[in-house]
């Protein structure tokens, strides 16, 4: 079963289009018989993507640190909610369970998780595809920053090009699923630093 790790906000944000995109992605995950792997929360975009996946008949694995169960409202309605000791445990288990990664809009945690998975890819710890669901142009400033890092000589253009960016959940999911199939060995050889 294809498993997609989704990083996203524990808040809904001010623009309702972000929650719409999260629900659409979750619906597609469920309709296609895929599994959602995410941070285990019931609030914000995390709750929206999980609830939509469940409503469409999909499988959901949530992984949440004990300390955040009450803060992020650990989702008790999913098939599997793992409560772990640390954020490091959470991120490791999410990564190990995933065939591909995607970041929806979110805050510091979302950005940190995205960059960590992307750094692991750059360093050769995995070959799994990574995407950005750029709903309502949320990631336009980040895209500009990435172009700047390339122009300044700190990030190779080829590495930036490996990040799959789309504003359409279906198109992005198609690309990530296809690339994960091409890079199936990337799942078996994942090792965390």
Secondary structure as UniProt FT lines:
FT   STRAND          3..7
FT   HELIX           16..31
FT   TURN            32..33
FT   STRAND          35..38
FT   HELIX           44..55
FT   TURN            56..57
FT   STRAND          59..65
FT   HELIX           66..68
FT   TURN            69..73
FT   TURN            76..77
FT   STRAND          80..84
FT   HELIX           87..97
FT   STRAND          100..103
FT   HELIX           108..122
FT   TURN            123..124
FT   STRAND          129..133
FT   HELIX           135..137
FT   TURN            138..139
FT   HELIX           140..151
FT   TURN            152..153
FT   HELIX           157..161
FT   STRAND          163..166
FT   HELIX           169..182
FT   TURN            183..184
FT   HELIX           185..188
//
